[in-house]
Amino acid sequence: MKSDIRFKYEDNIEIEWNGSATFNVFNGGENINCFTDYSCKTMEQAQKSADEWLEEQLQEEKLRNTDSN
Protein backbone atom coordinates (compact mmCIF):
# COMPACT_ATOMS: atom_id res chain seq x y z
CA MET A 1 0.00 0.00 0.00
CA LYS A 2 1.40 3.38 -1.05
CA SER A 3 1.13 6.30 1.31
CA ASP A 4 0.94 9.93 0.30
CA ILE A 5 4.13 11.99 0.43
CA ARG A 6 4.17 15.54 1.80
CA PHE A 7 6.64 18.22 0.81
CA LYS A 8 6.93 21.00 3.41
CA TYR A 9 7.54 24.67 2.67
CA GLU A 10 7.70 27.97 4.55
CA ASP A 11 4.57 29.60 6.00
CA ASN A 12 2.88 26.27 6.88
CA ILE A 13 2.50 25.30 3.21
CA GLU A 14 2.54 21.57 2.44
CA ILE A 15 2.03 19.86 -0.89
CA GLU A 16 0.91 16.25 -0.74
CA TRP A 17 1.54 13.89 -3.67
CA ASN A 18 -0.59 10.76 -3.90
CA GLY A 19 2.11 8.79 -5.75
CA SER A 20 0.25 9.12 -9.03
CA ALA A 21 -0.74 12.44 -10.62
CA THR A 22 -2.60 14.37 -7.92
CA PHE A 23 -1.11 17.00 -5.65
CA ASN A 24 -3.10 18.60 -2.82
CA VAL A 25 -1.96 21.92 -1.38
CA PHE A 26 -2.41 22.64 2.33
CA ASN A 27 -1.97 25.82 4.35
CA GLY A 28 -1.99 25.27 8.11
CA GLY A 29 -3.59 21.85 7.59
CA GLU A 30 -6.45 23.19 5.43
CA ASN A 31 -6.69 21.91 1.85
CA ILE A 32 -6.62 25.11 -0.23
CA ASN A 33 -5.81 23.94 -3.76
CA CYS A 34 -4.87 20.99 -5.94
CA PHE A 35 -3.18 20.29 -9.27
CA THR A 36 -2.18 17.33 -11.40
CA ASP A 37 1.03 16.38 -13.15
CA TYR A 38 0.88 13.12 -15.09
CA SER A 39 4.61 13.16 -15.88
CA CYS A 40 5.74 12.38 -12.29
CA LYS A 41 6.93 8.82 -11.79
CA THR A 42 9.45 9.30 -8.96
CA MET A 43 9.58 11.22 -5.70
CA GLU A 44 12.28 13.46 -7.17
CA GLN A 45 10.07 14.35 -10.14
CA ALA A 46 7.15 15.01 -7.78
CA GLN A 47 9.30 17.26 -5.58
CA LYS A 48 10.40 19.25 -8.64
CA SER A 49 6.81 19.56 -9.86
CA ALA A 50 5.62 20.74 -6.43
CA ASP A 51 8.49 23.25 -6.16
CA GLU A 52 7.77 24.64 -9.63
CA TRP A 53 4.00 24.85 -9.04
CA LEU A 54 4.48 26.74 -5.77
CA GLU A 55 7.03 29.09 -7.34
CA GLU A 56 4.57 29.88 -10.15
CA GLN A 57 1.83 30.63 -7.63
CA LEU A 58 4.11 32.92 -5.62
CA GLN A 59 5.18 34.78 -8.79
CA GLU A 60 1.53 35.24 -9.85
CA GLU A 61 0.68 36.55 -6.38
CA LYS A 62 3.56 39.04 -6.55
CA LEU A 63 2.36 40.25 -9.94
CA ARG A 64 -1.21 40.67 -8.66
CA ASN A 65 0.06 42.63 -5.66
CA THR A 66 2.20 44.83 -7.91
CA ASP A 67 -0.72 45.49 -10.26
CA SER A 68 -2.98 46.54 -7.39
CA ASN A 69 -0.51 49.11 -6.01
TACOR-V510833 format. One record per backbone hydrogen bond with DSSP energy under -1.0 kcal/mol. NH is the residue of the N-H (numbers start at 0). CO is the residue of the C=O. Records with the same first field share a line. If there is no record, write none. Layout:
NH: CO ; CO
This chain:
4: 16
6: 14
8: 12
12: 9
13: 25
14: 6
15: 23
16: 4
17: 21
22: 34
23: 15
24: 32
25: 13
26: 29
27: 11
29: 26
31: 24
32: 24
34: 22
36: 20
39: 36
45: 41
46: 42
47: 43
48: 44
49: 45
50: 46
51: 47
52: 48
53: 49
54: 50
55: 51
56: 52
57: 53
58: 54
59: 55
60: 56
61: 57
62: 58
63: 59
64: 60
65: 61
66: 62
67: 63
